[in-house]
Amino acid sequence: MVRSIEAKRENKSNEITQIRRSQLTKATYRVVGRKGYYNFTIRDIAKEAGLSAGLVHYYFKDKQDLLLNLLREMNANLKYYLNKALSELDNPRDKLLAFCDQAFDLVQKEKDYFYVLIDFWTQINHNPRIRNANVKLFRSYREECAAILREGMEKGVFKHMDVDYVATLLISLIQGTIIQYVIDNEAFDYAEYTKRIKENIISMLEKGD
């Protein structure tokens, strides 16, 4: 009986911790999107979340701990939605298009994402933990893309290719286009260019009749 009560208390405590950490992570995302990596304080996060600064320090050791958690959560969310989209498809061609759409659509769905990410990039030469988190992020992108390309080759949908090289090339093309648009959204018609990029990618990779 005592153990049962203790277990319930522990579960309740863990549940509250998860809720609070999630609440603070979302608040950090919004604040960093507005103020940038360097220009926010713990008090800003607390105010955004509607909590005390003391509670922020209770759940996160310091600003870096909070920011690393934010980066991990951003990456986990991207992977979750990508895997969900891919799980509903069988054709590697459709999977590759869905992969592109998930990346390109972030500009509209999560406007702050790339502003936050670019701020994180400014730290990669100074902060090994931030650098490592970004390494994992881009490695994950390449691996997801490479898996689709390999499946396409195995099923005879895509031409034979150097999978690792092509995955790197495609990530560079997608990310480079997004970054240019985020920096200067009047540079080109984003919808038209992303449509043409997807068409060119499929044309480059798909086997002819």
C-alpha positions in Angstrom: 0.0 0.0 0.0 2.8 2.4 1.0 4.7 1.5 -2.2 1.6 2.1 -4.3 1.2 5.6 -2.8 4.9 6.4 -3.3 4.7 5.1 -6.9 1.6 7.3 -7.6 3.4 10.3 -6.1 6.5 9.6 -8.2 4.4 9.3 -11.4 2.6 12.5 -10.6 5.9 14.3 -10.0 7.4 13.0 -13.3 4.2 14.1 -15.1 4.5 17.6 -13.7 8.2 17.7 -14.6 7.5 16.8 -18.2 4.7 19.4 -18.4 6.9 22.1 -16.9 9.9 21.3 -19.1 7.7 21.2 -22.2 6.2 24.5 -21.2 9.6 26.1 -20.7 11.0 24.7 -23.9 8.1 26.1 -25.9 8.6 29.5 -24.2 12.3 29.4 -25.0 11.5 28.7 -28.7 9.3 31.8 -28.9 11.7 34.0 -27.0 14.8 33.0 -28.9 12.8 33.4 -32.2 12.1 37.0 -31.2 15.3 38.0 -29.4 18.0 35.7 -30.7 20.5 33.4 -29.0 22.4 36.1 -27.1 19.7 38.6 -26.1 17.4 36.8 -23.8 17.5 36.1 -20.1 16.0 33.4 -17.8 13.5 36.1 -16.7 12.3 36.4 -20.3 11.7 32.7 -20.4 9.9 32.7 -17.1 7.7 35.6 -18.1 6.8 34.0 -21.4 5.9 30.8 -19.7 4.0 32.5 -16.9 6.3 30.9 -14.2 8.9 32.2 -11.8 12.6 32.4 -12.7 13.3 30.1 -9.8 11.2 27.4 -11.4 13.2 27.8 -14.7 16.4 27.1 -12.7 14.8 24.2 -10.9 14.1 22.4 -14.2 17.1 23.5 -16.1 20.7 24.0 -14.8 21.4 27.1 -16.8 20.8 28.9 -20.2 22.9 26.4 -22.1 21.0 23.4 -20.6 17.7 25.1 -21.7 19.0 25.8 -25.2 20.3 22.3 -25.7 17.0 20.9 -24.6 15.3 23.2 -27.1 17.5 22.0 -29.9 16.9 18.4 -29.0 13.2 18.9 -28.9 13.2 20.7 -32.2 15.0 17.9 -33.8 12.8 15.2 -32.2 9.7 16.9 -33.4 11.0 17.2 -36.9 11.9 13.5 -36.9 8.5 12.5 -35.5 6.5 14.4 -38.2 8.8 13.2 -41.0 8.5 9.5 -39.9 4.7 9.9 -39.6 4.5 11.2 -43.1 6.8 8.5 -44.5 5.0 5.7 -42.7 1.9 6.4 -44.7 3.7 6.0 -48.1 5.1 3.0 -50.0 6.6 4.4 -53.1 10.2 5.8 -52.6 9.4 8.6 -55.1 6.5 9.7 -52.9 8.7 9.4 -49.8 11.3 11.6 -51.3 8.8 14.2 -52.2 7.3 14.0 -48.7 10.9 14.4 -47.3 11.3 17.6 -49.4 7.8 18.9 -48.5 8.5 18.4 -44.7 11.6 20.6 -45.0 10.3 23.2 -47.4 7.0 23.6 -45.5 8.8 24.4 -42.3 9.2 28.0 -43.5 5.5 28.5 -43.4 4.5 26.2 -40.5 7.3 27.1 -38.1 8.5 30.5 -39.1 10.9 30.8 -36.1 12.6 27.5 -36.6 15.3 28.6 -39.0 15.9 31.9 -37.1 16.5 29.8 -34.0 18.7 27.3 -35.9 20.8 30.0 -37.5 21.4 31.5 -34.1 22.6 28.1 -32.8 25.0 27.9 -35.8 26.8 31.0 -34.5 27.9 28.9 -31.5 29.3 25.8 -33.2 32.9 27.0 -33.0 32.6 28.1 -29.4 30.4 25.5 -27.8 31.2 21.7 -28.4 27.7 20.6 -27.1 25.9 22.9 -29.5 28.2 21.7 -32.3 27.6 18.1 -31.5 23.8 18.7 -31.5 24.0 20.2 -34.9 26.2 17.4 -36.2 23.6 14.9 -35.1 20.8 17.0 -36.7 22.5 17.1 -40.2 23.6 13.5 -39.9 20.0 12.5 -39.2 18.8 14.5 -42.3 21.4 12.7 -44.5 20.6 9.3 -43.1 16.8 9.7 -43.6 17.4 10.9 -47.2 19.9 8.1 -47.9 17.4 5.4 -46.6 14.8 6.6 -49.1 17.4 6.7 -52.0 18.5 3.1 -51.1 15.0 1.9 -51.0 14.3 3.5 -54.4 17.4 1.8 -55.9 16.4 -1.6 -54.5 12.9 -1.3 -55.9 14.1 -0.1 -59.3 12.5 3.3 -59.0 15.8 5.3 -58.8 18.9 5.1 -60.9 22.1 3.5 -59.5 24.0 6.3 -57.6 26.5 7.1 -54.8 23.8 7.3 -52.1 25.8 9.2 -49.5 27.0 11.8 -52.0 23.5 12.3 -53.5 21.9 12.6 -50.0 24.5 15.3 -49.1 23.8 17.1 -52.4 20.0 17.0 -51.8 20.2 18.3 -48.2 22.5 21.1 -49.4 20.1 22.0 -52.2 17.0 22.0 -49.8 18.7 23.7 -46.9 20.5 26.3 -49.1 17.3 27.3 -50.8 15.5 27.7 -47.4 18.3 29.7 -45.9 18.4 32.1 -48.9 14.7 32.6 -48.6 14.7 33.1 -44.8 17.5 35.8 -45.2 15.8 37.5 -48.2 12.1 36.4 -48.8 11.9 38.7 -51.8 14.7 37.0 -53.6 12.5 34.6 -55.5 9.0 33.0 -55.6 9.4 30.4 -52.9 6.5 28.2 -53.9 7.5 28.2 -57.6 11.2 27.4 -56.9 10.5 24.6 -54.4 8.1 23.1 -56.9 10.7 23.2 -59.6 13.4 21.9 -57.3 11.3 18.8 -56.4 10.6 18.2 -60.1 14.4 18.5 -60.9 15.3 16.1 -58.1 12.9 13.4 -59.3 13.9 13.9 -62.9 17.6 13.5 -61.9 17.0 10.3 -59.9 14.1 8.5 -61.5 14.7 5.7 -64.0 13.4 6.2 -67.5 11.0 3.8 -69.2 
